[in-house]
Amino acid sequence: MGQRHILHCDCNCFYASVEMQEHPELRGKSIAVCGDPEARHGIVLTASYPAKRMGVKTAMPIWEAKQHCRDLIVVPVSYGKYQKYSSYVREIFRDYTDQVESFGLDEAWLDITGSLGLFGNPVKIAKEISARIKRELGIAVSIGVSFNKITAKLGSDYKKPDAITVIEPDTYKQIVYPLPVGDLLYVGNATQRKLGSYGIRTIGQLAETNPEVLKGWFGVMGYTLSADPCCQTKCAYRHQERWQQRHHAARFDHR
């Protein structure tokens, strides 16, 4: 199998960005989009970058967020608007490929392997997508350009906001290995804590751990957690193959 070309696109501070687009008077201010205080105990769902610089974080209670940022503007969540903007973003993605896998309202993977002949190299496509989303919707995106879904996701997280990060097969270790192990898609908080108890805190340290040792700690999930380059790449390719099969089947069903 030849190298695939995958983008991971992440709309920066998506809910807050939509609110600032709909309400220009909020632009440049410290805002937090929060859930219903009754239903969600008043937690922060998304904060703008000025609020984040003051220490406001996702899942933080409103009362705590206001302690960090006294000028914080609390905006009630409006999922209908976010779904509408999310659909607009996906329409732009589909101008470049029909291989789109959404990850929530604000993130998606795009397999652009078959699109290079039409639109140019992966970085050119990423720049066009970023520019169009900003121009047409007023939303900044961070895009990871890479050879599988895992490293593409790491790329979009690597630099924010409004950035494009390229991670190539021959240079990925320099970027990926120093990152915290919790940045990996399959590593949640509990798994990160357990790995930390064994002295594994970076992706590079996880890469150097024998998969059989990980299996002893985590059962069969240890193989999935293995950050060995070959294991990660094969795992990502298997996901991509199933992803392509689903999309081909879906197109056939709609004919």
Phi, psi and omega in degrees: 000130178286169181295135175266162180235112187241135170252142165242121183250128182234115177287118187290130178046054196304305183300316180294323179295320177296316180298321180289330176289320180284332182231085185304335180294346180271349185298136179079001182256165178277105180234155176224125174273122188236151176285172178300122180305331180281313186277327185242013178061024173065047179263157177282126176266320177208144176233150176287165182296322174302322177290320179297323179295339177270001177103005179284131184231155175300140179077004178281136175300148183302318182299323179287321178300320180290336174291325178285326186222098186293334181268014185298131175259119181267124182245128179291146182293145180219084189297330179302317179295318183291324176295322179296312180293324178299320179293325177296318179297316180296327176299320177295316178305316186286352170288344184247335179195150173265002179267077183239127177239110181287148177227082189080189181282337192246002182225154176197149169263142175234124172269108184254016182306317182275004184256353188296323180295333181270322192241357179101192185288165185302321181293321177299316179297316180300317180296319179296315180298314180300314182295320181293317180297321179291317183288316187274331185238349180074023183241134176273145178231151169252135185233130171262131179246117185203192187255355171206173186294323184294309182287332175295319177296317177299324180294318180291333178278342191294320183219124179220157353271171168055060184221159174234125180240127180258128176237111184262158180301328184268356181230004188296332183299322181298326181271314191280317190298325179284350185289152176300143182299334179292349177285343179292144186302324187265007183252108177270184184299315182295317179294321178298319179296318181294317177299319179299325179294339176263008178084014181257109185238345179239162178296325178298318177296322178293323180298329183272359180271131179302128178305330179292326176293316178298322177298322177296328180276322190239005185074206183298338177297341179301326178292321178295322182286342182303127180262014174304131186308316181295316181296316181295317182293316179296318178300315181295320179297322178297319177299318182294320180298316179294322178299313179298317181300318179297317182291321178296319178295320181295320179294322179296319182296332184269359179284000000 
